Amino acid sequence: MNRRALILNELGLNPVWVRHEVLAQLEAEAEHADVAQPQVAIENTPPAPNPNFSPIAQAAHQRMEETIEAAPATPSKVAKAPSQEAAAIHQVLKARNTPAALRPVEVAVAAPAELDERTQAILQMDWQRLQEAVKNCTACKLCETRSQAVFGVGDAQAQLVVVGEAPGADEDAQGEPFVGKAGKLLDNMLASIGQQRGDKVFIANVLKCRPPGNRNPQPDEVAQCAPFLQRQIELIAPKVLFASGRFAIQRLLNDDAPISALRGKIHHYRQTPVVVSYHPAYLLRNMPDKAKAWQDLLLLKTQLDK
């Protein structure tokens, strides 16, 4: 058996082609070197040779070890740094799996300087000046189509503030919120829990002017009217807020979840408890949900009775 076959046989390897000069170098090293046994084995290291192997076989084994150590690490041994795209995806997935209560609060985009100054001025007004400001407001395009602004109606020291969405045609004509069929239903709802319009109750809307055609309020319109409602609530300092309808709920709670997911529990606007329910105009079209609205009224009553 030739030397190459002898080496491969003693190492337990199948025959492979080996360059002649490499084999000669191994023979020379085997004659003059005392090859040490490896002390620590790693995953890709071949088994240690039998101490009875010939010097040539031991030299070949050592050369194989040196080749493995010098070779680049396998992907399973190297932890690659994530790419920027992978890192971004990780952050999105992490945010989705984090409970809402633990997520960092998003910082709102700064409002224009003139809106900030206007808001600051509104939040310093007394009740009379606030009424005048609403009456003469021209901050958005709704002033061009309204008959009159609708400030609200009721007791300025109310324990209950009802917040609706926006004036309709009847409200625009009379200058009072919640009139017509929806207003009569609201009055009946309040009466069912011992409350009455004007008697420790104040009724207001998110918007103070009627949107044309009774369309939904637009974000810029809500933003311009928001300081008025905020100041009304601050001056009245009610015991409870009753948010009626989707836009009122979104304004007070800063939450766009459906009413069905929000009703039946106590929320808060700043430090004031908030009970949410369906708008009377919606209930006139969806009679089965009146039973749910009754449950909301009972929850409201428990807060008022505290």
PyMOL commands that set and color helices and strands:
alter all, ss='L'
color gray80, all
select helices_A, chain A and resi 3-11+20-32+55-70+75-77+84-96+100-102+113-122+127-135+141-144+169-174+180-191+212-214+219-236+246-253+259-262+280-285+287-304
alter helices_A, ss='H'
color red, helices_A
select strands_A, chain A and resi 153-154+160-164+201-205+240-244+267-269+272-277
alter strands_A, ss='S'
color yellow, strands_A
deselect
rebuild
show_as cartoon
